[in-house]
Amino acid sequence: MTNFLSASGRVTRIDDFSIMQNDPQSGCYKLFSLMGNDGSIVNFVVEPTTYFVEHVKVKVGDFVTGFFDADAPVPLIYPPQYRAIVMARDNADYFVKVSFFNSQLISSDGNLKLNLSRQTEIVLENGQEFNGNPANRNLVVIYGASTRSIPAQTTPYEIVVLC
């Protein structure tokens, strides 16, 4: 179970990022710099395995949210720098939640409960159909309207299982 946190902002820079000197994978890693609405800055290391919601291409000027493992070690530098597990470009048509969902499909923070329907598409990160039970897994949930209950309930448009 991963403890996900997020940071949001406008992308101000996208640079190549080397993980070691004379890196044979030069160009495969990127450093996204975000500026939040409050002026705070955060950097995300984007790896080849980082999942981009809807496989969008992010560019400077886009508003995005990066999700990272809150329990992973991070360098003690400013601005903070996190390894992006999931990146989502802001979209007025839906919300994105990345979390561990338990056996009742309630997020680890207790704020969202999923009600599945036949129309809910459940896929793997590579877009292939997922045939198992999404409970007790780390999920990327793409959804629209939700109730005002605690936890809020929603019928997601799509669930991406993070294996």
Secondary structure by P-SEA (a helix, b strand, c coil): ccccccccccccbbbbbbccccccccccbbbbbbbccccbbbbbbccccccccccccccccccccccccccccccccccccccccbbbcccccccccccccccccccccccbbbbbcccbbbbccccccccccccccccccccccccccccbbbbccbbbbcc
